Amino acid sequence: MELESLATIFAGYRAAIIPAEAPAVQVEECRRAFYSAAFALLTTFALIGTDEISEDAGVAHLDGLMKECDAFIADLKAHPDPASFPRVPEPPQYTVPDPDEIAPILRALGKGIGSELPAGYGFLLMLFTFGEGGSNFYISNADRADILRMLREFIARQTQ
């Protein structure tokens, strides 16, 4: 087996993963992410066996990284179509500065809801304080534009 350069490995990755019609900016962002990951791994490898990281600790760390990669590949196989992959809920949105007690609650609820939904379903969870001039908080697994469109459609159906 011959060892390949990062440029050669990226070329194979690009051919297999990045759509041929992808815009140049997408290809460049993927290239930057690819090289950044390679740099992070090489930096980790360089520390193994030094005074900072023992060989045993390094091998255990590499084993953990391999397990992360195996889990990632399993997810790819379970969701070959990127649209079927469960979306990570976007950060909560607020009408007031983030009160520390609300953010973790929204994130936990959003993660729980999103993990229970079948593929192709979105959710929107809104919390609000009672009273005039109250605060509104929401979390969703959909893009903001899709949420706004859905809300407009919902309101239109309720007022007809």
N, C-alpha and C positions, 0 to 999 in steps of 0.2 A: 504494500500500500504506500502510495506517495502522499506526503503531507502537502496540503494546499495553502495558498496565501489567503488572507482575509478577503482580498478583492475577488479571488476565484470563488470562494465560498459564498460571498454576497451575490455574485453573478448567478450562481445556481439557485440561491434563495429567491432572487428577483424573478428568474424564469419560472420557478415553481409556484410562487405565492403572489407576487404583485401582478395585477392585470396588465396585459400588454398596452392597453389604452390609458393606463394611469398617467395623470399629468406629472410633469417633471418635478413639481413641488412635493408630490406624494412620494415619488421615488427617492428624492433627496432626503426627506424626513425619515423614510425607512432606512436609508443608508446611514444616517446619523444615529438612529436608534441602534442599529446593528453594530456599528463600530463602538458606540458607547457601552453596549453590553459586553462586547469583546474586551474592551479596555478594563471594565470592572472585573471581569473574570481573570484577566492576566495580572492585574494588580493583586487580586486575592491569591493567585498561584504563587506570585513572587514572595509573598509573606510566609508561606508554608515552609516549615523547617528552620525558621529564623528564631531569634530570641523572643520575638513578639508572638509567634504562633507555632506551637509544637507540631511535629509531624502528625501525631495522633489526632490533635484537635483539627488540623487541616484536613486530614482524611475524613473525619466525621463531618466537617463542614461541607466538603465536596459531596459526600453521600447525601446530605440534606438537600444540596442544590440539585442533585440528580433526581431525587424524589419530587422536588418542585417541578422539574422539567417533565417527568413522567406524568404528573397530575395535569400539567398543561396539555400534553399530547392527548391524554384521555379526554379532556374537555373538547379539544379540536375534533377528535373522532366522534364524540357524542353530538357535536354541533358543527357539521361540516359547512353549513351555510351560515355566514356571519350574522345574518338577520335572525337566525334561530337561537343564537347565543344569548343567555340571560343578560340583560343590560344591568350595569351597576347604577343604582339610583344616583341621580345628580345631587350635588350638595343641596341641602335645604335652602329655600328662599324665604326671606323675611321682609316685612314692611317696617320693622324696627331693627336696631342692632341685635345681633344674635344673643339672646339670653342663654347663658350656659346651661340652664336646666332643660331647655327645649331641644337643642341640637342633638344630644345623644338619644333622646326619646324618638325624635323623627327618624334618625338614621337607623335605629334598631327596628322600629316599626316598618320602615321602608324595606329594609333587608328581608324581614320576615315575610312581608306581603309579596315582594318580588320573587322570592324563592318558592312560593306556593303556586304561582300562576303558570298555566300552560303556555307553551310557546305562542307568540303572536299577540299576547294580551299586555296591555299597559295598565298602569294605575296612577291615581292622583290621590294623595291624602292631604287634606287641609285641616289645620288646627287654627282656632281663633280665640281671642279673649272676648268675653261678653261685654256689652256696653257700647255706647257711642264712641267712635274714635278708637275702637279696639285694634289689636294687632292681628295680623294674618300670617300664617306660616304654612308652607307646603313642601312636600317631597314627592318625586315622581320617578318612574323609570323611562319616561318619554322625553323627547326634546321639548323645550319651552314652546316653540311654534306649534307643535302638535297639541299641546295642552290648551293653548289659547284657542285653536280651531275647534277642539272638542267642546270647550266651555261655551264658545259662541253658538255652536250647534245645539247644545243642551239648553241654553237660555232661549234660543229661538223656538225650540219645541215646547217649552214651558209657557211661552207667552202667546202662542197662536190660538 
